[in-house]
């Protein structure tokens, strides 16, 4: 893909403009296919060599693409080129010296050519609508490393299974400030440790959404900006920690662009897979655990199940914080030992994970701040909590969900610290994930902020809040946050 960065005076990337979402081989195949159609209208002397050259280029490029794994987006172009070949090749084979070449009549050739060009043009449009995601370069001063951990809580039985000795296990991916990787180092596979794991997770996410897998078949081809298992940054600096819980059916990698931006700016992000809840969790022994959560069609029953799942997730978040504390103390040998600032930890989440983050903060005083990315609070208790909260939401009114804003406001006003609700204009529910990088740019689905605008706004607002609450910068976050949307500030004592 061709890219161009526009940088502001402070050096930060403000916009990333994409060119064609096609590889050089795919571009060659498309140009050859178009040339094959156009050659039919050349003068007789040029028609034969042009057809042979275009046909050869098309056959060779598509042959290589087929060997490497051709994308579905290219299939209409292949169909158009094959149709063009069916008109172009027979006259060449029947040609005899001294006799005119019989060709399709104009009344048939013209609409056929238009049809072929239309099919070929579908390929770049489909590639633009459903691209292989390209992740923004983190803007901070650190390179980014990543690694995957798996921890089992010996004190919690796995409630979903009937096995009495089964204990709750979570998979956690860390993104952390790292040393600059050597030139040519392989960047981390997106959605998994391996391409096969990425395919498994991608298919499971499509199944969970009730969609066919082919529109997102480019996602397992993607690599993020981090490097697996690269050493932490030099200098001995201790980094604040941010825990993340994904949405219902979501996976630990669903906010990779956001996590890498935070890590590049000096935070360690720990994102969780919740077994039997996340669409697919691949364990270290190779087993894949699928989600067992499905809608019953009964709103009351579904809400009760969501509240139960939120409680399990909140316990998972507290457990992972405990394991990170043990890791930092050196109870488990790890390169990040002594580099985690466990006294400065934020808990965050998207959708159902945002509700879990709020509940975890209410139950566990070790969390110093909370970020809720468009999540509904599910905790039925009315306990107050001391942490400041940032709630990032799409524009939701009474006609959309009459319960959401009143319930969220009630929770924010229970905090004994100043909290914030930032409504981001043009956002949709999936704006707060990696979805805009690879899903069709339908505003109702991913919002209208653009492929790179969405992760930039969400990460920038997050950093403005974290820098104040965890790094204790003296700047009032209200000014920075209000630059990204409509801000409501909830100060202690504002509630009824």
Buried (B, 14 or more C-beta within 10 A) or exposed (E): EEEEEEEEEEEEBBEBEBEBBBBEBBEBBBBBBBBBBBBBEBEEEEBBEBBBBBBEBBBBBBEEBEEEEBBBBBBBBBBBBBBBBEBBBBBEEEEEEEEEEEBBEEEEBEEBBEBBBEBBBBBBEBBBBBBBBBBBBBBBEBBBBBBBBBBEBEEBBBEBEEEEEEEBBBBBBBBBBBBEBEEEEEBBBBBBBEBEBBBBBBBBBBBBEEEEBEBBBBBBBBBBBBBBEBEBBEEEEBBBBBBBBBBBBBBBBBBBBBBBBBBBBBBBBBBBBBBBBBBBBBEEEEEEBBBEBEEEEEEEEBEEBBBEBBBBBBBBBBBBBBBBBBBBEEEEEBBBBEBBBBEBBBBBBBBBBBBBBBBBBBBBEBBBBBBBBBBBBBBEEEEEBEBBBBBBBBBBEEEEEEEBBEBBBEBBBBBEBBBBBBBBEBBBBBBBBBBBBBBBBEEEBBBBBBBBBBBBBBBBBBBBBBBBBBBEEEEEBEEBBBEBBEBBBBEBEEEE
